[in-house]
Structure formats: structure tokens, C-alpha cells
């Protein structure tokens, strides 16, 4: 019995030394290795909802860009914006295909719907004029043609774009331009002024406030104000949600809208 107890003690001591040695060995793994593992699994912010891919300035949800300023040839994105009116139950939505035609050049095809009815065709082009890293600014322009499927009326927009990084988490995007309604008939001109301010809560989450304004030559002012939230679900998918107060479609009455945009980059 004493011999057996002695063997038991020796076995237990050997086992304890082995466990202790293993623990000490794990404890001595270099911290740099742990850092490498953490870095490798870190989230990489996508450019799905950015107005500048180099400055990481977000992109407005409603009056968005074709692709981020600084686009590269071959980049592609699909997305769809939906506006729901809770008072009459109408849903306006539009799928979009965006493609980097060449470095700093991008094109877009959009098919606007009203509920289940396809209403219009839109074709857009965008050019990046420059990106100033030192000043945190990016510049460009975009233009698009909008054709009504039923009446064949043609409208066109042309806007100058200025994106600005103000601080680590604060940025803005402004557009100034014109819209020509019924340009193939009795043309009417509106002036466009869009301003959006962004705050990056984290690499995944951004808050924004977008103001879209239209001023007719007769002095009629219409607007849409859209507080919004952008969330990067992954490196390829982004969702944007917001609510809006708008007189763009009915100047005499303010409409309340609920909005969502789903984005996928390739």
C-alpha cells in the first residue's frame, strides 16, 4: 500500500509539473503574435457608402454619388433606395447598377419604380476632378438624364461635388447644380443645393443629416430633410435607413417618408 501511494504521489507530481510547464509556455507567447491575430480579424471598412474612397468620407443616402470620388476602373456596385409613404401606402424605389468605367470615371443605370410600376430610365456619369489629402478635400461633378417611360419627357441634372473631411469623425458633402425639366419640350430650370453632414460613430456606424433643396426660377423653394444612419454589415454589404420630411413632390404639403437603401459592392 505504501509503495502504491508513493507511485500515486510521483504520478501526480509529474502531471502537475507538465501542466505548469505548459501554462508557462503559453504565457510566454509574444504579444506581437496576438496583435497580428487581432489585426488579421479586424473589420475593414468598405467603400459601399462613401463619397471619397481615399478620405473615407461617407456618401449621402438620398442624392447619392455614382461611385466614390477616386473610383478605380472595374469597381462595381448594386443598390436600391426605397421611400415609403405611411399616409397613402405608396412605395417609390429604384434599383441601381454603378460601374467604374475608368479611373476617376463612373457610370450608373437606374430604373425608378412607383409601387410595382416601372416609371423612368436614368443614366448618370461622374468624374473625379481631384483629391487633396493635405486639405482633406475631394472634388468632382456628375450629370444624369431622366426619361419618363410613358410621356417620353426628358429631364437632366448637373452638379458640382465637394467632399470635405473636417476632423477625425466629422465630414460633409455638398452639391451645387441645376435641373432642367422637360428639356425636349417647354424647358423649366430649378437650382439644386444639397448638403450633408456626417459623424462617424465607429468604423461600422455613421450618422448623417441630409438636406436637399430645389429652387425654381420663380422663387418656389422645396426641400427634403433626412436624418439617416449607415451601418456596414460586412466588407461587402451596407444598409442605410432614415426618415424624411419632404415638399419636393408637393410644395404645398410636407410629406413624411421612411427610407432605406441596401448596397452591395463587388
N, C-alpha and C positions, 0 to 999 in steps of 0.2 A: 504494500500500500504506500509506504514512504517513497519507494522508487517511482511508483506511478504518479504520485503528487509532484515529485521533483521533475519528472518529464513534462507534466502539465504546466508547471511554472516556466520551464525553459521554452516550451512552445508558445505560451502566451507572451513571454518577453520578446521572443523572436518576431512574433506577429506585430507587437506594439512598436518595435524598432522599425519594421518595414513600413507601417502606416505613417509613423512620424517622419521617416525619411522621405516618403512620397509627398507628404504635405509640405515639407521644407523645399522640396524640389519644385512644386507648383508655385510656391510663394516667391521663388527666385526668377520666375519668367519675366523677362524685361518688359517694362511698362510700354516701351515703344511698340512691342508686338500687339498689345491690347489696343493701343491707339490706332494701329494700322487696321485692325479688325473693325473698330468703330467707324473709321473713315470710310472703309470699303462699303459698309452697310448704310452710310449716311444718305439722306434724301437729296436728290439732285433736282433743283427747281426747273421745271420745263419752260419752254417759251410759248406755250399754248395761249396764254392770255397776257402777252407782253407787247408793249408798243415799241420797245427797243431791246433787241436780244443781247446787246453788249452792255447796256447800262441797267438792265433788269427793271425797266420802268413798266408798270402794268398797262394793260390795254382797256379802254372803255368797253362796257358791256353792250350798250345800245348802238351808238355810232362808232363801230369798231374799225380797225385797220384791216387791210388785206392780209398782210403778214407783218411781223415786227420789222421796224426800221433796221436796216443792216441784214436783210434776208439774204440767204445763200441759194444758189441755183439748185433745184431739185427738192427743196423743202416743200412739204405738203401738209395741209390741214383740212379737216372737215368739221363743220359745226352747224348748229341750228339754234336760232333765237325764237322764243315763243313769248307772246304777250297775251295774257288772259284778262278779259274784262268781266268782273264778277257781277256787274249790273245787268248785262244783256247776254252773258254766256258766250260771247264771241271769242275766238282764238285766232290771232294773227301769228303766223310762224313762217320761217324761211330757212331751208337747208342751204348751206354754202360749201363750195369747194374752192380752196385757196392754194396757189402753187407758185413757187419761186421760179420764174421764167429764166432769170439770170441773176447774177449777184447784184443786189440792190434794186431789182425789179421783180414785181409780183403781180399776178392777175387773179381774178375771182369771178366765179359764176354763181349767181344766187337765184333761187326760184321762190318768190313770195307767194304764200297761200293765205286765204281767208277761210277759216274752218277747213272744209275738205275741198275747196275750190281753188285751183291754180289760177292766179290773177296776173302775174307780171314776170318779165325776164329782166335780170340785171347783170351787167358786165362791168367789172371795175379793173383799173390798173393803178399801180402805186410805184413811186420811185423814191429811193433814199438819196437825199442830196448831200448829207454829211453827218458825221458823229464826232463830237468834240468831247473826248474823255476828260480833259482837264477842266472843262466847264460843266460837265455832266449834262450835255445837251445833244439832242438829235433833231434833224430837220428832214422834211420830205414833202411830198404832195401826193394826192390821189384824186382820181376822177372816175365817175361811172355814168353809164347810160341805163335808163329805166324805161322799158317798153311795156305798155299795158296790153295784155294779151287780147282783150276784147275790143277796145276802142282804137288800138294802134297809136295812141298818144305817146309821145316821146318826151321824157324829161332827162335832165343831166345835172350832176353835181361836180364841182371842182373846189378843192380845199387845200390850203397850205397847212402843214403839220409842224408843231413844235412840242417836243417832249423834253421835260426838264427834271433832273434829279436835284432836289433841294437839300436833302440830308440823308442819312443812312436809311431812314424809314419813310421819308416824305418825298413825294414826286407829283408831277402833274402832266397833263397833256391838253393842248389847245389846238383847235382848228378854226380857221377863218376862211370863208369862201362864199360861193354863190350857188343857187339852184335855179335853173331855167325850166319852168313848167311848159308843157305843150309846145315845145320848140319847133315842131313841124306844123304848127297851126298858129294860134294867137299867143305868142310867147309872153310869159309873165316871169318876172325875176324876183327872187327872195334872197336876202342876205343871211348867211349861216354863221353862227358863232357858238362853238362847243367848248366847254371847259370841264375838266375832270380832275379832282384831287384824290390822291391815293395815300393810304397809310399801311405799310407792311407790318402786320402783327407778328408774323413768323415767315419762314421760307415757304410754308403752305398756304397761309391765310392772309388775305388782303381786304381792307375795307376801302370803299370808294364812294364819292358823291359826284354824280354826272349831271351837268346842266346843258341841255340842247336848246338853242334859241333860233327862231326864224323870224325875220323882219321883212315885211313886204315893202315895195316901193311906195305904197300908200300909207305906210306907217303902222300897219297892224302887226302887233307883237304876239308871237305864240311861243310856248316853251314846253319842255318836259324836264322834270327834276326826278332823278332816280338814285336814291341811296342803294348801294349794292355790296355784295360780299362775293369774293372769289376764293375758291378752295381747290388746290391741286391734289386730286385724289391719288395720282401716281405721276410718274415721269411722262406719261402719255395722255392722261385724261385730266381735264379741268371742268369744274362746274361753277357757274355764276348765277346768283339769284338776287332779285331786287324787287322793290315796289316803286311805283311811279305816280306822280301827279302830272297830267298832260293836257294841254289845249292844242296840240299840233293838228289833230284831226277836226276838232270842234272848238274854234276860238271862243265861242260864247259860253262854253261849258267845260269845267275841269273834270277830266276822267281819271278814275283810279284804276291802275293796272297792276297786275302781278307778272313778273318776268323771270325767265330762266334761259340761260344759254349753256349748251353742252358742247364741249370741244374735245377733239382728238387730234393729236399730231402724229406724224409718221417719221 
